Amino acid sequence: MRSSRTLYSALIVLFAAAQPVAAQDGNGAEPRKEETEDFVQDVIGALFTSSWNVYLHGGAATHGRYLLQRMAVPVSGERSLRSEDAFTIGIGAGVDFLLRSAFRMSYTFSSSDLMFRTDDGDGSEQLDVENTGTLQRHVAAIEVVRYMFPARSVVTPYGSAGLVGAWWVLDESSPLVAPEGGSTQFRIGALATFGLQIQLSGHTGARFEVATSSVRNPFTGNESYRAQGGVTIDEPTRVSQTDFRLGAVYYFGRPALPRLPAPNAR
């Protein structure tokens, strides 16, 4: 009996969270469709309505390995080139074109120090080198977002997938890293995001999300950065970055309600 009451309570809370804010304050905007019926009208047309939002986000990012080197002198062993964890900041804009679907585009900046880390697997730090250089990352992204509940619900999980273009800018402070292919490198890749959106009022909201991207490595290719001082034995084609973000959203329009089916004529 207790488990049944708990289940019912959870369902009630879930249903309440899925309601758009407009349905709770009685000030709903025009209804919006669940699925696309006319691409030009439903998707392209949404670009010219008040369904837009803008947002700011900030957080922290972790990076994958750029390359692995084998050293012979003065000490033999292996070391990897990595970036320190970095703070990120960004801005973006989006538009809800269906009740649970949206487009968004964003720009994100991060800057982190490069470092060599001993990679022998024995806990040694004998090949560690700090302050190898500073690597800035300017990322432009475009994504398609899918919400679990209507986009303007009080609480809704969401996911997205998209494309990114990354401009890497190297400021070398050590002869161990050289921008032989140019100090600025451009790479493209893919992005996936999972998050939770909370509606704070009719025009404001908050987002908590984790975004992971896979972009071509700026240390690989015919024109790229180069690491000196050892023999490179592994140079991944792609390098990953995972962002943990907290964002604030401002909506220009009022929440949209689900479009009810037309009554049957009798």
N, C-alpha and C positions, 0 to 999 in steps of 0.2 A: 504494500500500500504506500509506504514511504517513497519507494522508488518511482511509483506512478505519479505521486504528487510532484516529485522533483522533475520528472520528465515534462509534465504539464507546465510547470513553472518555467522551465527552460524554453519551451516552445513559445510561451507568451512573451518572454523577454526577447526572443529572437524575432517574433513577429513585430513587436513594437519597435525594435531597432531597425527593421527593414522599411518602416514607413517613412516616406519623404517628410521633411520638416513642414512643407506646405500643407500636408494632410493633417498635421497636428495643430497648426495655427489658423487654418481655414483660409489662407491666402495663396492658393495654388495658381500656377501659371497654366498655359495651355498644355493639354495632354501631349505625351510623346509616345512614339511607337516603340514596340519591343524589337521588331525586326525590320530590315530594309525592304520596302516595297518598290520604291522608285529611287535609284541611286542619286540622280541629279537633285531631286527634291529633298530627299531625306538626309543625304550626306553633304553634297555641295551646298545645298540651301542652308544648312546649319551654320555655315561659315559666315552668313550674313544676318544672323540673329543674335540675341543677347545671351546665348548659351556658353559664351566664353568665360574662362577663368584665368587668372594669373597666380603664380606662386613663387615663393622663395624657399630654398632648402639648404641645409647645412648638415655636416656630419663628419664621419671618419671613413677612410679607405685603406684597404690592405691590398698588396700587390703580389703577383707571382714572380717566379724567377726569370731573369732575362737570359742568363747563360751560365755555363759551368766550365771552369778551367782546371787543367792539371798543371801543378807547379813542380819544378825540379830543384830549383835553387831559390833562396838559401835553404828552404825546408821543403821536402817533397810532400805532396798531398793534393787535395782538390778544394777548390773554393767556388762559391757561387756569387753572382752579382745580383743584388736585390735593391729594393727601395724601402726606406722606412715607412711606417704607417703615416698617413697624411690627413690633415683636415681638408674638407671640401666645402665649397660654397657654390650656389648656382641659382639660376632664375629660369622660369619657363612660362608657357601659356598653353592652354588646352581648350577643347570645345567638345561638349557632349552632343553627339549627333543622333544617338538613340537612347532609350531609357537606361540601358546598362552598358553602353559602348561610347568610347571617346577617342579622339586623337590628342596627342600632346607633343610639344617640342620643347627642348631645353638646352641650356648651356651650363656646363659645370667646369670649375677650375680647381686644380689641386697642385701642390708643389711638395716634393719630398727629396731627401738626400739619398744619393746612391752610396752603397757600401758593399764591400766584399765580406762574405762570411765563410768560415771554414766548413767544409761539407764532407768530412771524413767519417762521420757517424760515431765518433768516439767522445764527443763533447769538447774537443780541443778548440782553442781560439787562436792558435798560432798563426793562421793565415788571414785573420781579420784585418781589414783596412777601413778606417772611417773617412768621412769627408772626401769621397771620390769625385763628387760633383753633385749638382742639383738638377733634377729633372722635373720640369713643369708639364702639366697635361691640360690642354684645352679641348673639351669634348662637346660636340654638338650632336644631339640625339633627336630622333623622331620615332614615336611609339604609337601602337594601337593598344588601348586599354579596355579591359573587360571587367566589369564589376559583378560581384555575386548578387547584390541587391540593386535596386535603382540607384543611380549615381548620387542622388541627393538624399539618400537615407541617413538616419542619425548615425549609424555605424554600418560600414560595408567593407569586407575584404575585396581585394582586386589583384589582378595580375596584368602584365603587359609584355609585349615583345616588340623589338624594333631594331633600327640600324643606327650606328654611331660613326662619326668621323672624328678622329683624334689627331690633334697637332701636338707633337712632342717637342719641347724646347730644352736643349741641354746647355747648362752653364758649367763647364768643366773647371774643377779646381785642383785637378791632379793629372799628371801625364798618363795615368793608368786608363783613362777613358778619353777618347778622341772623337770629335764629330767629323770623321773623314768624308761622310756623305752629305755634310751640311748640318748646321746646328739645329735646324728645324726639320722634323720628319712628319709626314702625314700618313696615317694608316686608317683603314676602315675595319669595321667589325660588327658584331651582333650584341644585343642587350636584352636581358630578361629581368623583370622586376616583380616582386611580390610585396604587398603592403596592406595597410589598414587605414581607411579614411573615416574621420569623425566629423560630423557636422556640428559646428558650435553655434551657428545662428543662420538666419536666412541668407547671409552673404559671406560668411566666413567658415573655414574648416581647418582641420589639421590632418597631416599624413605622417605615418610611420612606415618606412619601407626599406627593403634590402634589394639592391640592384647589383647584378653581376654582369660584367661584360668580358668579351673575348675579342681582342684586337691584335692585328699583326704586330709582331715584335719590332720595335725600332732598332734593335741590334742585329737584325737579320735582313738580307737582301743585298742587291748590287750597290745601292747607295744607302748607307745606314751608319749608325754609330759603331765604333770599334773599341774593344777592351784590350789593353796591352798587358805585358808582364807575364803571360802564361800561354799555354796552348789550349784553345777553346775546343772542348770535346763534345759539348752539347749546346745547341742554340735553338730553342723552341721556335717554331714558326709563329706561334701566337702566345700572347701573355694575358693573364687574367687580372681583373681588378674587381673587388667587391666593396660596394659603398653601403654604409649604414646611415640613413638619412632621417631627419626630422624636418617637416615642411609646414608652411602656413599658406593657406589658399584664400583667395578672394574671388567670389562669384559675382558677375555683373547682373545676371538675371535671377528671377525667383525660381525655386524648385519646380520641376515639371512633374505632373502626375501621370500615371499610366493611362493610356487611351483605352476607353471602354469600347467593346464591340457595338456596332450599330444595331438597334433593335430590329427584329424581323417584322416586315410589313405583313399585316393580316387583312 
